[in-house]
């Protein structure tokens, strides 16, 4: 089975809140000093899901694909070290910060160019903007079925058996291939790479494509979404200590105070 | 599971098997010798030859001697084939190695346990004395006398010789009695951890040799010296004289005593050779192996965990198929040799913090299990080297003979290595197998994996911290290191990113300022130095970080570094030199001690109550610094220093070492609870330490053993205590 794993390099979601700053005028996030971008965690789990399918079948190819700045090559190497076979970095004009629609266009075009793909695995959403719409766009553009928020994926007679996470339980579905599957954190931790694999990762093929290589023009990459305002919400909290001689009196004072505040 | 390789009919027998066959054969031969000797007694009553008084066929001694020597040479030579399955090992500085052997002969480690050390000294002294006595006697009889016609052992010299021999015998009996008491009558001996027949046979055998020796002496004295009127000579062999006197008074005839003497002698002499032959097939071999192992002991600094390869050199690792140690042949031959040195005394295990807390680790069992594994797979491997059967899979060792959870439970605290009287180095062996799990198998416990991945991605192990590298400086002016200042203050991940440790970092900075020390920090330029990665087995990550940090240090021209963390201290001091680092390192306890002794810091405000000091393993055992932090505490007016029973080189790990701060303790008690209990039992108001990990472990452990918050002991770094005594407004107030 030939699979594509899509990954996105994002600002570290574990950056301490105190270090998170935005430039409101430029409507951009200011990268925190000393923190390196990381692979969106759901995407690593998508890679893990694909690797498990490959291990289950004992054969197959896993392509890692990322749309974004040239630095995303590092992110691709990380997944190659986990055991993927080759990488595709699609970067260049118009692709440093594409919106969801443009990203879906690029991924769909790349999947066609790679050819013979049976499944595309993606994280349920990127952990920076948390929009979670690219997978739908890709499935729509390719005309493939999609299964979202999966916690387990296995291959079964040329199909994929996918366990989905629902709000009140789980559901198992079977989907024909080719298909798009998005993976949720319930899948479990991505594997820790072996040293041999880390060393081999540098030697695995990594293709660099531009939008033009995929036959996409600037118009197709035009952002369809306009960012109106970007700001860090101000959270205010006030603390008031309720006094009293005895616990009973404190409770009475608390109740009086809450009534004054029209909370009860 | 049968690990023995199949279809190896033509296999050459291994040394151990040879020993197991030859050992009993030698014993049987000696027993036949005894019977022959006793049979010959009947005809020997009138023989009066001096060297073997009353003995016919005494020449058999030399036959036995030759047989035993041949045996002593042959079996280790066979056994060495198994040791040599291991990788190469550099001998290097022989002079220093000989000094280590000298230490072994001085029994420095053996006496670390007073009781066992004393009885061992008795046995050791007795064995050496009696061996020498016997050799001198043989030399005198067979070489000096025939060649010169005179005896060395004559007159006063002979009398002193008798006395020394008797003292040697008595020492041996005292040693055996002291050994026997806990082992057989009290059942509290450490040997109970893994008792085998030889643990009973060896002391019984040596006891029998001593008793028959005294009996033979007594019988000879009773039959010769006493009736011949030389009682004054006999007094120089008091035990023999008492026996001779007693037998004579009981009415034994000279003839009877002569006959009995021959019988006893024919038991005594072969038993002595049985004991000698046991050197090669029982743990008695330690008399030769322990000093040899002391010779091979690492010459590296104690706290260094070396790795033979530069993993960043792609050429060097291109052909490497396996990283770490997953198979016996991946160990060095020294590590394999060491397995045969272990005497199962149990000191390592009895001092192991994980074992004491009931966790699944016994350093002794690791060594013994590896030995069993080597015995099982060794011959197959030897055959394979000669084109024979297939090698057993690597998982048979790690995860098979050795449980993974045992490897992870190790704190690398060094208690086992420090206590081992035969100089076994357990830590490198354990970490080598961890390296295999991490680098080769990618089998890492989840929590450790998170810490490692965090180091990889974010340069520190504290996933989810709300602090940044510079958060601790808030409201303080801390100069950035430019190369102009004398010291670089290395804050470390924990000192910067863990809430509890921030006040310690601030205290150190305030004290340095107060003393006028010229220093600066790298601030956001710091990254993990790789210590947790190395201890957790990710050698690759360690090497990447070490190379990176050494570059940073060179770029800014660092010459002297102050660390607040003993782990950073150890890695800089002992491991970075291998990566080309050239700078001095000092731990804050050492610098503060110096500043106090020079009068640059004057502790004025006193404090009430006792303080107990907990030694960090990486400051204490691994780097030998026990005095400086205690001197800092003693300089504070009013401080009453109380020691916990386990202190200094016998200190007990807080539980965090070896990356265990990032591992879950799934079995037994928690190590930090055990230690917190010991600290609480001192009755001190404060447990002081000089390590950010120890502080965290106590902050977690003390509430568990002292639930009453109002009467709970405090956990403080020595810098915090000194700051309170020196600086007007301590920064600890910030904690609110």
Interface residues (C-beta under 8 A of the other chain):
Chain A: X12 X14 X16 X17 X18 X19 X32 X33 X34 X35 X36 X38 X189 X191 X192 X193 X194 X195 X196 X198 X199
Chain B: X311 X314 X317 X323 X438 X439 X440 X441 X442 X444 X446 X449 X452 X453 X457 X458 X459 X463 X464 X465 X466 X467 X468 X469 X471 X524 X540
